[in-house]
Amino acid sequence: MQLSDFSFVLPKSLISFYPCFVRSKCRLMIIDGQNGKISHKRFFNIIDEIDSNDLIILNDTEVIPARFFGYKKSGGKIECLVEKIIDFNRILVRIKNSKNIYIGSDIFFGEHNEIKSSIINYRNSFFEIFFHSKYYSSIDIIYKIGHIPLPPYIKRFESTLDIDLYQTVYKNKIGSIAAPTAGLHFDLPLLERLNKKGVDIDYITLHIGSGTFEPIRKQNIKEHIMHSELVTVSSILINKIQSCKKKGGRIIAVGTSTLRALESAYHSPQWNHTNSFIGNTNIFIYPGYKHNIVDALITNFHIPESTLIMLVASFLGYKNTMNAYFEAIKNKYNFLSYGDAMYITYNTYAPYEKL
């Protein structure tokens, strides 16, 4: 399968720079995976698609202010994007304008360059930074100097509004550099309505890394190597999933990150023993993959040639997916992080579809 199979022209006018004013009033495209039938609704109508014996699973990661700026001793400005918080003093970052950045180089941060750090390692395109502070942890420093890392396709500076807008209302575990954007459509009134309906809601944690914005550079997509991200799926949730399935309920994943976390746990030794799965995953899901857990997926409309649209195609079927995307463009749906949503059910024929 070729990268170009997932190419299409996305009008710039459909890239949303701000979310819907009321989260749950964005548009919702509903696609039946088995027959490809499409209907158009609003996101709050999602409650009509979910039964009381279903289990909704969300990603409770919290976006950190992962983009910040510093200066070299020479005065040259650099931009950092956090990939991972290692410990009290150390973080892993991507650095823009990294020319003449070497191990041992000192970098200064803060309004008055009062925060000193040093580059102590370089691995796999990431720099390891050591903060020299004895009193403030790396996460304290990030929250002091950092900015919300809006995706590169949102062509504007972040505002104070984004501190709340680019977070889910159920965020809980800090560590992500990108929001699990399918979850941005849920607001507290909608979650309360789902609770009143008797729908069970639970959470995984997958801290989304900067690799989510990296383009695929291989024409044969099978040669692409996914970035690694930290995942936690609790033993309680694994037990809930197995119990829900036995009772005939459905597993509804909110976001591609949630689906990837669940599939990663399923393929681990912990799954059969209902033990918690905590570890790094680089699972790459593309057409031909047979899904094992999720029955329905809530997701946004993604960028062409991305790993995200490939995952959707593996779940909904390639033809159904491309048809849905062309329908979305025709009907002027908003795309990407602050855009509209789709609710799709699993196409059991998708793994055997011939392109």
CORCORHU-V780669 format. One record per pair of residues at least 6 apart in sequence whose ideal C-beta (glycine too) atoms are under 6 Angstrom apart, sorted by the first residue. I is the first residue (numbers start at 1). J is the second residue. Records with the same first field share a line. If there is no record, write none. Layout:
I = J ; J
This chain:
1 = 221
2 = 219
3 = 216 ; 219 ; 221 ; 305
6 = 305 ; 309
7 = 304 ; 305
8 = 304
10 = 304
14 = 335
15 = 153 ; 335 ; 336
16 = 334 ; 338 ; 339
17 = 154 ; 156
18 = 338
19 = 165 ; 338
20 = 26
23 = 185 ; 187
24 = 43 ; 44 ; 187 ; 190
25 = 42
26 = 43 ; 185 ; 340
27 = 333 ; 340
28 = 41 ; 42 ; 43 ; 341
29 = 342
30 = 39 ; 343
31 = 38 ; 324 ; 344
32 = 345
33 = 316 ; 344 ; 345 ; 346 ; 347
36 = 320
38 = 327
43 = 185 ; 341
44 = 190
47 = 193
49 = 343
50 = 199
52 = 197 ; 198 ; 199
53 = 249
54 = 199 ; 249 ; 250 ; 252
55 = 200 ; 244 ; 249 ; 251
56 = 201 ; 252
57 = 202 ; 253 ; 258
58 = 183 ; 203 ; 254
59 = 180 ; 204 ; 206 ; 255 ; 257 ; 258
60 = 170 ; 172 ; 173 ; 203 ; 205
61 = 173 ; 176 ; 205 ; 207
62 = 171 ; 174
63 = 166 ; 167 ; 176 ; 179
64 = 142 ; 174
65 = 146 ; 147 ; 148
66 = 81 ; 82 ; 149 ; 177
67 = 81 ; 147 ; 149
68 = 80 ; 145 ; 146
69 = 79
70 = 78 ; 107 ; 108 ; 109
71 = 77 ; 108 ; 113
73 = 106
78 = 95 ; 97
79 = 96
80 = 93 ; 95
81 = 94 ; 210
82 = 91 ; 93 ; 177
83 = 92 ; 126 ; 209 ; 210
84 = 92
85 = 91 ; 138 ; 139
88 = 137
89 = 130 ; 131
90 = 130
91 = 129 ; 138
92 = 126 ; 128
93 = 127 ; 129
94 = 210
95 = 101 ; 127
103 = 119
105 = 119
106 = 118
107 = 117
108 = 116
109 = 115 ; 145
110 = 145
116 = 132
117 = 129 ; 131
118 = 130
119 = 127
120 = 128 ; 130
121 = 128
131 = 138 ; 141
147 = 158
148 = 158 ; 162 ; 163 ; 166
149 = 177
150 = 158
151 = 337
152 = 213
153 = 336
166 = 179
168 = 183
169 = 187 ; 188
173 = 205
175 = 207
176 = 207 ; 208
177 = 210
178 = 208 ; 212
180 = 255 ; 257
181 = 300 ; 337
182 = 254 ; 255 ; 298 ; 299 ; 300
183 = 254 ; 255
185 = 341
202 = 237 ; 240
204 = 233 ; 258 ; 261
205 = 232
206 = 229 ; 231 ; 257 ; 261
207 = 229 ; 230
208 = 257
209 = 227 ; 229
211 = 227
216 = 224
218 = 224
221 = 286
226 = 282 ; 284
228 = 280 ; 282
230 = 280
231 = 261 ; 264 ; 281
232 = 278
233 = 261 ; 265 ; 277
234 = 276
235 = 274 ; 275 ; 276
238 = 274
239 = 274
241 = 251
250 = 295 ; 296
251 = 293 ; 294 ; 295
252 = 296
253 = 259 ; 294 ; 297
254 = 298
256 = 299 ; 308 ; 311
259 = 294
260 = 283
262 = 293
263 = 283
264 = 281 ; 283
265 = 271 ; 277
266 = 292 ; 293
268 = 277
270 = 277
285 = 311 ; 314
286 = 310 ; 314
287 = 313 ; 314 ; 318
288 = 351
289 = 314
290 = 351
295 = 346
296 = 345
297 = 315 ; 344
298 = 343
299 = 342
300 = 339 ; 341
301 = 328 ; 333 ; 335 ; 339
302 = 308 ; 309
312 = 321
313 = 321
315 = 346
316 = 344 ; 347
317 = 347 ; 350 ; 353
318 = 353 ; 355
333 = 340
334 = 340
